[in-house]
Amino acid sequence: MFIYEYDHEYGEDKYGMVGKPADPFQENCRLNIQCGKCHQQPMVIAERNVMDVNRDDSTQYQIVISCPYCRTSDEFFVNQGREGKISKAKRAHQRITPADVIKKDN
């Protein structure tokens, strides 16, 4: 349990070095972007799924976000093809950056 919590909190870089901060797109974080349906903000990260390993050994993640107002869901990908590349949200068509993360809800 401790190892999971430590890795979940601090993460590992692609070389397995523990202690480097993980990317900010963690479950239960809020994103300062508008919903594609009702245009309310913020959206909440509902799921973080490992999708694939890229050629540069970085891990690609699918991030599922949901609107707490109208319950619409959307998704985007982190490390899409290479480390650091973030896709647009599929339905909202907005470019998402790590600066859009507001804070983690407990």
C-alpha positions in Angstrom: 0.0 0.0 0.0 2.8 2.4 0.9 4.6 1.8 -2.4 1.4 2.5 -4.4 0.7 5.7 -2.5 4.3 6.9 -2.9 4.3 6.2 -6.6 0.9 7.7 -7.0 1.9 10.9 -5.2 5.5 11.4 -6.5 5.5 9.2 -9.6 8.6 8.0 -11.5 10.2 9.3 -14.6 10.8 7.2 -17.7 14.1 5.9 -16.2 12.5 4.7 -13.0 13.9 7.5 -10.9 11.5 7.9 -7.9 11.0 11.4 -6.5 10.5 13.4 -9.7 7.0 15.0 -9.5 4.4 13.1 -11.5 2.4 14.9 -14.2 -0.4 17.0 -12.6 -3.3 15.1 -14.4 -4.3 12.9 -11.4 -7.8 11.6 -10.5 -10.1 14.0 -8.7 -8.2 17.1 -9.8 -10.1 20.0 -11.3 -9.3 21.5 -14.7 -9.9 25.1 -15.5 -11.6 24.3 -18.9 -15.2 24.6 -20.0 -17.6 21.7 -20.6 -18.3 21.2 -24.3 -22.0 20.8 -23.7 -23.1 23.3 -20.9 -20.0 25.6 -21.0 -19.6 25.5 -17.2 -16.2 25.1 -15.6 -14.3 23.5 -14.0 -14.2 19.9 -15.3 -13.1 17.0 -13.0 -10.6 14.3 -13.9 -12.6 11.1 -13.4 -10.2 8.4 -14.7 -6.6 8.1 -15.6 -5.9 5.0 -17.8 -2.6 3.6 -19.1 -3.0 3.2 -22.8 0.4 2.4 -24.4 4.2 2.8 -24.2 5.6 5.2 -26.7 8.9 4.7 -28.7 10.7 7.0 -26.3 9.6 4.7 -23.4 7.1 7.2 -22.0 3.7 6.0 -21.0 0.6 7.3 -22.8 -2.4 8.0 -20.6 -6.1 8.5 -21.4 -7.6 11.1 -19.1 -11.4 11.0 -18.8 -12.9 14.2 -17.5 -16.5 14.8 -16.5 -18.6 17.9 -15.9 -20.1 18.0 -12.4 -23.0 20.1 -13.6 -24.4 18.2 -16.6 -22.5 14.9 -16.1 -21.1 14.9 -19.7 -17.7 13.2 -20.1 -14.8 14.0 -22.4 -11.3 12.6 -22.8 -7.8 13.6 -23.9 -4.4 11.9 -24.1 -1.2 12.8 -22.2 2.1 11.8 -23.9 0.4 11.1 -27.2 3.1 9.7 -29.3 6.0 11.2 -27.3 6.6 12.5 -23.8 5.0 15.9 -23.1 2.6 16.0 -26.0 -1.0 16.5 -24.9 -4.0 16.2 -27.2 -7.1 18.3 -27.4 -10.3 17.3 -25.6 -12.3 15.3 -28.0 -15.7 16.9 -27.5 -14.8 20.3 -26.2 -12.0 20.8 -28.7 -9.8 22.7 -26.2 -6.1 22.4 -25.8 -5.3 21.4 -22.3 -2.0 22.2 -20.5 -0.7 21.4 -17.0 -1.4 25.0 -16.0 -5.1 24.2 -16.3 -5.0 22.0 -13.2 -6.6 23.9 -10.3 -6.1 21.6 -7.3 -6.7 18.1 -6.1 -10.0 17.4 -4.3 -9.8 15.2 -1.3 
